Amino acid sequence: MPAVIFPQLLLCGLFTPRDTMHPVLEAISDVLPMSYAVDGMNEVLHHTDLTTDFVRDALVVAGCALLVLTLGAATLRRRTT
């Protein structure tokens, strides 16, 4: 778990703005779900109404969570008694 979370924590934009990162790191951060979560929270902080950027970010995070849960359920062993 730390091997998955730690790189996302460093690249999601919490410590340094993503647009000031090296282009390779910025491209990697564009596909990480935690980046979308941080962007969504920034949308909530700056806008009082529902924006399309927030909806997009929330859908990406929810889709990643659903994908991880589905993959986890598919890899469970089935026991029949």
C-alpha atoms as a printed R data frame, in Angstrom:
   type eleno elety resid chain resno       x       y       z
1  ATOM     1    CA   MET     A     1   0.000   0.000   0.000
2  ATOM     2    CA   PRO     A     2   2.725   2.595   0.752
3  ATOM     3    CA   ALA     A     3   4.279   1.883  -2.653
4  ATOM     4    CA   VAL     A     4   1.018   2.969  -4.279
5  ATOM     5    CA   ILE     A     5   0.081   5.891  -2.031
6  ATOM     6    CA   PHE     A     6   3.462   7.565  -1.466
7  ATOM     7    CA   PRO     A     7   4.188   8.456  -5.137
8  ATOM     8    CA   GLN     A     8   0.649   9.778  -5.506
9  ATOM     9    CA   LEU     A     9   1.080  11.885  -2.390
10 ATOM    10    CA   LEU     A    10   4.257  13.420  -3.801
11 ATOM    11    CA   LEU     A    11   2.836  14.058  -7.282
12 ATOM    12    CA   CYS     A    12  -0.783  15.058  -6.561
13 ATOM    13    CA   GLY     A    13  -0.077  18.766  -6.027
14 ATOM    14    CA   LEU     A    14  -0.268  19.030  -2.241
15 ATOM    15    CA   PHE     A    15   3.349  20.095  -1.714
16 ATOM    16    CA   THR     A    16   4.115  21.826  -4.999
17 ATOM    17    CA   PRO     A    17   1.845  22.985  -7.823
18 ATOM    18    CA   ARG     A    18   1.590  20.391 -10.562
19 ATOM    19    CA   ASP     A    19   2.161  22.922 -13.347
20 ATOM    20    CA   THR     A    20   5.631  23.746 -11.959
21 ATOM    21    CA   MET     A    21   6.775  20.112 -12.003
22 ATOM    22    CA   HIS     A    22   9.071  18.614 -14.613
23 ATOM    23    CA   PRO     A    23   6.981  17.717 -17.691
24 ATOM    24    CA   VAL     A    24   7.505  13.968 -17.176
25 ATOM    25    CA   LEU     A    25   6.333  14.161 -13.556
26 ATOM    26    CA   GLU     A    26   3.403  16.343 -14.564
27 ATOM    27    CA   ALA     A    27   2.364  13.786 -17.191
28 ATOM    28    CA   ILE     A    28   2.527  10.996 -14.602
29 ATOM    29    CA   SER     A    29   0.507  13.044 -12.111
30 ATOM    30    CA   ASP     A    30  -2.181  13.613 -14.760
31 ATOM    31    CA   VAL     A    31  -3.127   9.912 -14.626
32 ATOM    32    CA   LEU     A    32  -3.023   9.447 -10.847
33 ATOM    33    CA   PRO     A    33  -6.410   9.441  -9.102
34 ATOM    34    CA   MET     A    34  -5.192  11.398  -6.080
35 ATOM    35    CA   SER     A    35  -4.436  14.344  -8.384
36 ATOM    36    CA   TYR     A    36  -8.100  14.405  -9.375
37 ATOM    37    CA   ALA     A    37  -9.113  14.272  -5.707
38 ATOM    38    CA   VAL     A    38  -6.913  17.271  -4.885
39 ATOM    39    CA   ASP     A    39  -8.203  19.162  -7.928
40 ATOM    40    CA   GLY     A    40 -11.779  18.406  -6.869
41 ATOM    41    CA   MET     A    41 -11.166  19.692  -3.367
42 ATOM    42    CA   ASN     A    42  -9.620  22.862  -4.801
43 ATOM    43    CA   GLU     A    43 -12.767  23.328  -6.895
44 ATOM    44    CA   VAL     A    44 -14.868  23.066  -3.727
45 ATOM    45    CA   LEU     A    45 -12.681  25.665  -2.014
46 ATOM    46    CA   HIS     A    46 -12.829  28.185  -4.853
47 ATOM    47    CA   HIS     A    47 -16.403  27.793  -6.136
48 ATOM    48    CA   THR     A    48 -19.664  27.714  -4.227
49 ATOM    49    CA   ASP     A    49 -21.641  26.150  -7.062
50 ATOM    50    CA   LEU     A    50 -21.259  22.798  -8.794
51 ATOM    51    CA   THR     A    51 -18.741  23.032 -11.638
52 ATOM    52    CA   THR     A    52 -18.083  20.663 -14.510
53 ATOM    53    CA   ASP     A    53 -14.465  20.305 -13.389
54 ATOM    54    CA   PHE     A    54 -15.610  19.091  -9.966
55 ATOM    55    CA   VAL     A    55 -18.037  16.611 -11.521
56 ATOM    56    CA   ARG     A    56 -15.285  15.292 -13.792
57 ATOM    57    CA   ASP     A    57 -12.857  14.948 -10.885
58 ATOM    58    CA   ALA     A    58 -15.458  13.211  -8.707
59 ATOM    59    CA   LEU     A    59 -16.354  10.785 -11.500
60 ATOM    60    CA   VAL     A    60 -12.700   9.903 -12.113
61 ATOM    61    CA   VAL     A    61 -12.098   9.241  -8.405
62 ATOM    62    CA   ALA     A    62 -15.319   7.192  -8.109
63 ATOM    63    CA   GLY     A    63 -14.425   5.248 -11.269
64 ATOM    64    CA   CYS     A    64 -10.957   4.424  -9.922
65 ATOM    65    CA   ALA     A    65 -12.446   3.297  -6.610
66 ATOM    66    CA   LEU     A    66 -14.948   1.093  -8.438
67 ATOM    67    CA   LEU     A    67 -12.190  -0.355 -10.619
68 ATOM    68    CA   VAL     A    68 -10.006  -1.187  -7.614
69 ATOM    69    CA   LEU     A    69 -12.929  -2.792  -5.767
70 ATOM    70    CA   THR     A    70 -13.868  -4.831  -8.840
71 ATOM    71    CA   LEU     A    71 -10.298  -6.022  -9.351
72 ATOM    72    CA   GLY     A    72 -10.028  -6.890  -5.666
73 ATOM    73    CA   ALA     A    73 -13.264  -8.871  -5.750
74 ATOM    74    CA   ALA     A    74 -12.188 -10.681  -8.925
75 ATOM    75    CA   THR     A    75  -8.963 -11.853  -7.330
76 ATOM    76    CA   LEU     A    76 -10.564 -13.285  -4.197
77 ATOM    77    CA   ARG     A    77 -10.638 -17.056  -3.941
78 ATOM    78    CA   ARG     A    78 -14.038 -18.602  -3.901
79 ATOM    79    CA   ARG     A    79 -14.680 -21.169  -1.193
80 ATOM    80    CA   THR     A    80 -17.535 -23.596  -1.467
81 ATOM    81    CA   THR     A    81 -18.497 -25.711   1.491
